[in-house]
Structures are given as structure tokens and as C-alpha cells.
């Protein structure tokens, strides 16, 4: 779940800012490391990613 959230956030970032390809690859490797990590860290990352996605959607619809 967290991985797909980060991937969708990275995809929307790439769509809005083509220069942030490096940032999206960094986010994807970060997500991979998190998925390997502890369950507590993973749940925290999931909530953080959902909050980032919500704030991104809010700023896009504004």
C-alpha cells in the first residue's frame, strides 16, 4: 500500500515537474527501503504518504 502511494505521488510529481525525475527515483528507493523496514515504520510511512497525497490533491484542486 505504501509503495503504491509513493509511486502515485512520484508519478504526479513527474507530471507536474519534469525536472524532479531524480526526486521520484529517490522516493521510490526510499519506499523500497521502507517496505523492507519495520512494520511500525511502514505504517507511519503509509500515513505520511496519504497525508502528502491529500495535501497534493488539495493544492492541485485549488
DATATA-V770753 format. One line per field, one symbol per residue. ss: DSSP state (H for helix, E for strand, C for the rest). phi: phi as a letter, one per 40 degrees, with the letter a starting at -180 (. if undefined). psi: psi as a letter, one per 40 degrees, with the letter a starting at -180 (. if undefined). A space follows every 50 residues. Layout:
BEGIN
ss=???
phi=???
psi=???
END
This chain:
BEGIN
ss=CHHHHHHHHHHHHHHHCHHHHHHHHHHHHHHHHHHHCCHHHHHHHHHHHH HHHHHHHHHHHC
phi=.cccccccccccccccbccccccccccccccccccccccccccccccccc cccccccccccc
psi=ddddddddddddddddgdefdddddddddddddddeaidddddddddddd dddddddddde.
END
